[in-house]
Amino acid sequence: MKNLFKNFIGVTILASVILFGCQTEIDEPKALNENEIFIEKIENPDPRLISYMEYFGLKGKSIEKFNNDFLVDGDLLITNQDLSIFTEKKRDNEGKKGLTSENQQYRFQNIVSYTPNVIRRIKYKFASSVPISGDGGQWRTATTAAFNEWNSIRNSSLYFEPTTGVADIEISGFFSSGSGIAAAQGPNGLGNPGSQIYINTYYNYLSLDWKIQTMAHEIGHTVGFHHTDYNTPGANPNNTVGILIAGTWTSDPNSIMNHQLTKGWTGFPYLDQLSIRTLYPLDLSEKPFYAYQKVATGGFNWTPNWNLYGFGSQGFAYWGFNGYVFTSSKPNTVPLYKYRNTITHVDYMTTNPNLSNEFPSYANQGLLAYVYSGPASDRVPVYEYYHPDKGFHFTTILNDGVVSSGGWTGGGIAFYVLKVDQFN
């Protein structure tokens, strides 16, 4: 059962400890802003900053003063508030690497706290330093559009809304010909999003769709996502730790969280959606339907429980995921059962609760998930194939490469699942 092909699709959206800026390959601007800020190099950094960098494994080649905060290697912002929180939490958590208020699967960096089934409303506002007209004024339009795109992610507990009062995130402008397009502070370790996004108005000339993509990227940093390609040359000069999110791959050229953005906004790729919905789910019963292949036999297994096999265990290799299913009953869903052949030990899944009566060699292993028995606009069919020489079944929502290898029969619709690429 494979929906995502390992040989050409993948993603790693990772937790951010602090703040990253956005770099990209672009042409020189046609006009400059007059309000250039002064960035001062620091020869003797604050001892708290040194301790902070050592703790998180940051190896900054340059440290500069950025307003009243610190800029490491030109794109990583560490605020005085970060240092104060770090100093206090380090004292309270001596010997506990990570300084996080929550520990999630394969992650230990700071994220935004939330309660399942409750929307976490995050307020944002613009500082006066962000232009209100002309090419610079497009940053406001682009930022609002980017927040709305984040709000469109299905089953996300995060919701961003504008305010003119007290804000969780403030968007400010600055001017520097030697810095990246934008930067954003990561979650502060107390469960709150990063409080600052900075836009370099040197790049006011960028197209609107490029600005939208840039701001969608920076919003990702404020809620704890690292660069997707953090472990490739140039993506992570400070050696911050990134933890692979459940169900994702280690790279994705389409991800909006890559450190170099090479195209304008075209929407969230579905693996970015997977990462967001995995880290901040609203309804915990809606799960990706993970698929695994038995290395020794080639047979397949399926589960909505990532902790069962993770990226591979008990002889199973992670294969991908087939849409989304539910771990509790929902309107118009039916139970999906797992069976195991008592002779061959090959697994099989079906919505038939009486399979053992018809085929006694198959023993019911229990409920797998709840799926749909009929089509709808937000669903895709799952097709079932059987290979008589191999003796096992294969299911997929696409014309998978496994099936095209030949020898497979069937291809009928077994059930329906929520689309991989599905928005609110």
ZAKOL-353281 format. One record per residue (C-alpha): residue in one letter; x, y, z. Coordinates in nm, 3 decimals. Example, Ala and Ser with C-alpha at 12.3 -4.5 7.8 and 13.67 -1.06 7.14 Angstrom:
BEGIN
code:east:north:up
A:1.230:-0.450:0.780
S:1.367:-0.106:0.714
This chain:
BEGIN
code:east:north:up
M:0.000:0.000:0.000
K:0.193:0.295:-0.117
N:0.086:0.646:-0.193
L:0.420:0.827:-0.167
F:0.705:0.700:-0.381
K:1.036:0.702:-0.196
N:1.233:0.738:-0.516
F:1.092:1.077:-0.605
I:0.895:1.231:-0.321
G:0.995:1.310:0.034
V:1.003:1.566:0.309
T:1.151:1.640:0.643
I:0.982:1.927:0.817
L:1.175:1.971:1.137
A:1.148:2.148:1.469
S:1.322:2.483:1.499
V:1.507:2.572:1.818
I:1.515:2.942:1.754
L:1.503:3.137:1.429
F:1.602:3.102:1.069
G:1.611:3.343:0.778
C:1.519:3.277:0.419
Q:1.783:3.287:0.147
T:1.722:3.260:-0.225
E:1.891:3.314:-0.558
I:1.751:3.635:-0.712
D:1.848:3.931:-0.926
E:1.962:4.261:-0.783
P:1.681:4.506:-0.693
K:1.598:4.800:-0.911
A:1.553:5.049:-0.628
L:1.664:5.079:-0.266
N:1.493:5.184:0.055
E:1.654:5.471:0.245
N:1.594:5.332:0.594
E:1.892:5.100:0.616
I:1.958:4.963:0.964
F:2.298:4.947:1.129
I:2.418:4.595:1.210
E:2.720:4.596:1.441
K:2.964:4.309:1.476
I:3.032:4.194:1.831
E:3.381:4.095:1.943
N:3.290:3.989:2.300
P:2.940:3.833:2.300
D:2.715:3.813:2.603
P:2.819:3.506:2.812
R:2.454:3.393:2.812
L:2.464:3.384:2.432
I:2.781:3.173:2.432
S:2.622:2.931:2.679
Y:2.306:2.920:2.469
M:2.497:2.842:2.149
E:2.708:2.575:2.317
Y:2.401:2.409:2.464
F:2.222:2.383:2.128
G:2.535:2.306:1.928
L:2.539:2.634:1.735
K:2.872:2.716:1.572
G:2.826:3.073:1.454
K:3.111:3.214:1.248
S:2.983:3.568:1.301
I:2.779:3.731:1.576
E:2.619:4.072:1.522
K:2.398:4.308:1.718
F:2.051:4.332:1.563
N:1.858:4.605:1.743
N:1.882:4.484:2.104
D:1.913:4.118:2.007
F:2.171:3.898:1.834
L:2.207:3.781:1.476
V:2.420:3.470:1.422
D:2.561:3.407:1.073
G:2.331:3.669:0.929
D:2.004:3.478:0.952
L:1.957:3.327:1.297
L:1.802:3.561:1.552
I:1.845:3.499:1.924
T:1.659:3.749:2.138
N:1.736:3.860:2.489
Q:1.406:3.702:2.589
D:1.528:3.371:2.444
L:1.841:3.399:2.657
S:1.645:3.481:2.972
I:1.409:3.186:2.922
F:1.704:2.961:2.838
T:1.896:3.062:3.151
E:1.596:2.999:3.373
K:1.496:2.668:3.212
K:1.855:2.545:3.201
R:1.877:2.602:3.573
D:1.551:2.408:3.623
N:1.640:2.132:3.374
E:2.011:2.086:3.428
G:2.124:1.784:3.232
K:1.803:1.759:3.026
K:1.890:1.832:2.665
G:1.626:2.013:2.466
L:1.452:2.261:2.695
T:1.108:2.176:2.561
S:0.768:2.203:2.722
E:0.649:1.903:2.524
N:0.821:1.594:2.395
Q:0.679:1.453:2.075
Q:0.779:1.158:1.858
Y:1.133:1.208:1.725
R:1.138:1.571:1.838
F:1.272:1.759:2.135
Q:1.278:2.120:2.020
N:1.030:2.386:2.124
I:0.686:2.388:1.966
V:0.361:2.573:2.025
S:0.144:2.426:2.298
Y:-0.212:2.330:2.209
T:-0.504:2.122:2.335
P:-0.659:1.857:2.106
N:-1.006:1.950:1.980
V:-0.944:2.313:2.074
I:-0.830:2.577:1.825
R:-0.514:2.759:1.935
R:-0.574:3.115:1.813
I:-0.254:3.303:1.735
K:-0.282:3.678:1.680
Y:-0.056:3.875:1.450
K:-0.011:4.240:1.361
F:0.208:4.464:1.146
A:0.451:4.720:1.281
S:0.463:5.062:1.117
S:0.798:4.969:0.963
V:0.617:4.748:0.710
P:0.518:4.966:0.411
I:0.147:5.022:0.348
S:0.162:5.103:-0.024
G:0.354:5.029:-0.342
D:0.572:4.721:-0.388
G:0.658:4.731:-0.018
G:0.291:4.736:0.072
Q:0.253:4.399:-0.099
W:0.427:4.245:0.201
R:0.111:4.308:0.404
T:-0.105:4.150:0.136
A:0.134:3.857:0.102
T:0.159:3.802:0.478
T:-0.218:3.802:0.522
A:-0.251:3.558:0.231
A:0.016:3.332:0.383
F:-0.159:3.323:0.720
N:-0.485:3.238:0.543
E:-0.312:2.954:0.361
W:-0.197:2.816:0.695
N:-0.554:2.846:0.821
S:-0.671:2.633:0.529
I:-0.475:2.325:0.639
R:-0.719:2.048:0.722
N:-0.733:1.925:1.082
S:-0.482:2.177:1.214
S:-0.530:2.311:1.565
L:-0.353:2.639:1.477
Y:-0.549:2.941:1.356
F:-0.392:3.279:1.281
E:-0.595:3.600:1.302
P:-0.505:3.970:1.266
T:-0.528:4.218:1.552
T:-0.442:4.578:1.624
G:-0.398:4.505:1.994
V:-0.170:4.267:2.179
A:-0.026:4.018:1.929
D:0.154:3.686:1.956
I:0.350:3.760:1.638
E:0.458:4.104:1.518
I:0.570:4.155:1.159
S:0.834:4.427:1.127
G:1.036:4.569:0.841
F:1.406:4.650:0.817
F:1.646:4.734:0.537
S:1.980:4.566:0.475
S:2.154:4.490:0.148
G:2.360:4.219:0.311
S:2.087:4.008:0.471
G:1.834:3.749:0.356
I:1.478:3.823:0.249
A:1.317:3.754:0.585
A:1.368:3.594:0.925
A:1.149:3.467:1.205
Q:1.187:3.378:1.570
G:1.103:3.024:1.671
P:0.887:2.912:1.967
N:1.015:3.049:2.297
G:1.017:2.732:2.506
L:0.709:2.833:2.704
G:0.460:2.702:2.448
N:0.423:3.028:2.256
P:0.508:3.090:1.890
G:0.805:3.302:1.792
S:0.703:3.661:1.850
Q:0.885:3.826:1.559
I:0.894:3.803:1.182
Y:1.130:4.045:1.008
I:1.093:4.146:0.642
N:1.391:4.292:0.460
T:1.240:4.576:0.253
Y:1.550:4.570:0.033
Y:1.351:4.300:-0.152
N:1.030:4.499:-0.205
Y:1.061:4.434:-0.578
L:0.984:4.061:-0.546
S:0.661:3.936:-0.704
L:0.353:3.888:-0.488
D:0.356:3.508:-0.514
W:0.723:3.502:-0.411
K:0.641:3.718:-0.111
I:0.355:3.485:-0.016
Q:0.585:3.184:-0.027
T:0.848:3.365:0.179
M:0.598:3.457:0.448
A:0.443:3.109:0.456
H:0.798:2.982:0.515
E:0.863:3.227:0.798
I:0.530:3.144:0.964
G:0.648:2.784:0.965
H:0.953:2.885:1.166
T:0.743:3.072:1.425
V:0.555:2.750:1.507
G:0.864:2.531:1.521
F:0.941:2.394:1.176
H:1.304:2.363:1.073
H:1.429:2.378:0.714
T:1.319:2.069:0.523
D:1.670:2.040:0.377
Y:1.841:2.128:0.705
N:2.101:1.855:0.661
T:2.216:1.961:0.313
P:2.515:2.191:0.252
G:2.430:2.555:0.318
A:2.089:2.488:0.471
N:2.200:2.467:0.832
P:2.530:2.653:0.887
N:2.474:2.662:1.264
N:2.429:2.285:1.303
T:2.098:2.313:1.485
V:1.931:1.982:1.551
G:1.640:1.880:1.331
I:1.418:1.584:1.412
L:1.238:1.394:1.139
I:0.860:1.419:1.172
A:0.662:1.097:1.165
G:0.586:0.969:0.818
T:0.803:1.215:0.622
W:1.115:1.162:0.415
T:1.450:1.333:0.447
S:1.408:1.570:0.152
D:1.139:1.728:-0.062
P:1.223:1.971:-0.342
N:0.865:2.100:-0.331
S:0.857:2.188:0.038
I:0.797:2.551:0.130
M:1.037:2.501:0.421
N:1.348:2.445:0.208
H:1.615:2.701:0.295
Q:1.627:2.832:-0.062
L:1.293:2.922:-0.217
T:1.321:2.893:-0.593
K:0.964:2.954:-0.707
G:0.658:3.152:-0.612
W:0.363:3.032:-0.406
T:0.184:2.731:-0.554
G:0.026:2.594:-0.236
F:0.131:2.353:0.037
P:0.274:2.026:-0.099
Y:0.101:1.732:0.065
L:0.406:1.629:0.266
D:0.416:1.975:0.423
Q:0.049:1.921:0.503
L:0.136:1.585:0.657
S:0.396:1.749:0.880
I:0.162:2.025:0.998
R:-0.126:1.787:1.060
T:0.105:1.545:1.241
L:0.257:1.803:1.473
Y:-0.059:2.005:1.542
P:-0.364:1.780:1.492
L:-0.704:1.911:1.594
D:-0.889:1.577:1.587
L:-0.650:1.312:1.718
S:-0.860:1.035:1.563
E:-0.777:1.145:1.207
K:-0.453:0.969:1.116
P:-0.234:0.902:0.813
F:-0.270:0.539:0.705
Y:0.092:0.420:0.708
A:0.203:0.126:0.495
Y:0.496:-0.111:0.549
Q:0.664:-0.387:0.355
K:0.806:-0.700:0.512
V:1.170:-0.703:0.411
A:1.204:-1.082:0.423
T:0.889:-1.175:0.228
G:0.778:-0.864:0.038
G:0.435:-0.875:0.205
F:0.260:-0.563:0.330
N:0.118:-0.433:0.657
W:-0.083:-0.121:0.743
T:-0.154:0.086:1.051
P:-0.262:0.434:1.162
N:-0.038:0.392:1.467
W:0.304:0.539:1.384
N:0.453:0.410:1.709
L:0.399:0.050:1.598
Y:0.675:0.043:1.335
G:0.793:0.404:1.296
F:1.045:0.443:1.017
G:1.096:0.067:1.027
S:1.108:-0.209:1.289
Q:1.007:-0.571:1.352
G:1.121:-0.660:1.002
F:0.906:-0.395:0.832
A:1.035:-0.108:0.618
Y:0.832:0.213:0.595
W:0.665:0.235:0.255
G:0.450:0.550:0.259
F:0.092:0.639:0.346
N:-0.245:0.602:0.178
G:-0.454:0.902:0.267
Y:-0.616:0.954:0.606
V:-0.835:0.725:0.814
F:-0.993:0.746:1.159
T:-0.928:0.561:1.482
S:-1.287:0.622:1.601
S:-1.618:0.597:1.420
K:-1.724:0.897:1.211
P:-2.041:0.959:1.007
N:-2.054:0.738:0.695
T:-1.748:0.532:0.797
V:-1.724:0.156:0.839
P:-1.475:-0.057:1.034
L:-1.165:-0.184:0.855
Y:-1.030:-0.512:0.989
K:-0.691:-0.679:0.974
Y:-0.661:-1.054:0.915
R:-0.361:-1.285:0.917
N:-0.329:-1.613:0.731
T:-0.252:-1.879:0.992
I:-0.047:-2.079:0.741
T:0.150:-1.817:0.545
H:0.132:-1.545:0.813
V:0.053:-1.292:0.540
D:-0.162:-0.996:0.645
Y:-0.480:-0.882:0.471
M:-0.725:-0.599:0.540
T:-1.093:-0.574:0.453
T:-1.420:-0.415:0.561
N:-1.569:-0.766:0.578
P:-1.621:-0.854:0.947
N:-1.693:-1.220:0.861
L:-1.394:-1.307:0.646
S:-1.294:-1.590:0.880
N:-1.628:-1.761:0.817
E:-1.566:-1.763:0.443
F:-1.190:-1.831:0.464
P:-1.108:-2.017:0.789
S:-0.731:-1.985:0.733
Y:-0.760:-1.610:0.800
A:-0.772:-1.510:1.167
N:-0.914:-1.173:1.267
Q:-0.641:-0.954:1.421
G:-0.878:-0.677:1.522
L:-0.986:-0.332:1.409
L:-0.740:-0.132:1.198
A:-0.932:0.191:1.142
Y:-1.256:0.343:1.016
V:-1.283:0.416:0.645
Y:-1.548:0.520:0.396
S:-1.745:0.269:0.192
G:-1.853:0.522:-0.074
P:-1.709:0.811:-0.276
A:-1.722:1.185:-0.203
S:-1.533:1.495:-0.316
D:-1.290:1.479:-0.024
R:-1.212:1.106:-0.065
V:-1.006:0.884:-0.292
P:-1.053:0.514:-0.365
V:-0.807:0.255:-0.240
Y:-0.750:-0.017:-0.500
E:-0.671:-0.376:-0.409
Y:-0.445:-0.609:-0.606
Y:-0.335:-0.969:-0.554
H:-0.026:-1.151:-0.682
P:-0.090:-1.528:-0.695
D:0.279:-1.616:-0.724
K:0.376:-1.400:-0.428
G:0.071:-1.488:-0.220
F:-0.004:-1.142:-0.083
H:-0.223:-0.841:-0.152
F:-0.121:-0.485:-0.233
T:-0.335:-0.174:-0.202
T:-0.274:0.173:-0.338
I:-0.449:0.498:-0.427
L:-0.231:0.536:-0.740
N:-0.110:0.321:-1.028
D:0.186:0.227:-0.815
G:0.514:0.107:-0.959
V:0.471:-0.221:-0.773
V:0.157:-0.301:-0.971
S:0.315:-0.205:-1.303
S:0.585:-0.468:-1.242
G:0.336:-0.729:-1.368
G:0.168:-1.039:-1.234
W:-0.094:-0.855:-1.031
T:-0.467:-0.918:-1.062
G:-0.772:-0.737:-0.933
G:-0.759:-0.360:-0.908
G:-1.107:-0.312:-0.770
I:-1.200:-0.049:-0.510
A:-1.166:-0.186:-0.158
F:-1.274:0.128:0.032
Y:-1.225:0.506:0.040
V:-0.999:0.731:0.250
L:-0.963:1.106:0.294
K:-0.748:1.267:0.026
V:-0.379:1.319:0.092
D:-0.412:1.675:-0.041
Q:-0.724:1.799:0.136
F:-0.791:2.148:0.273
N:-1.067:2.285:0.494
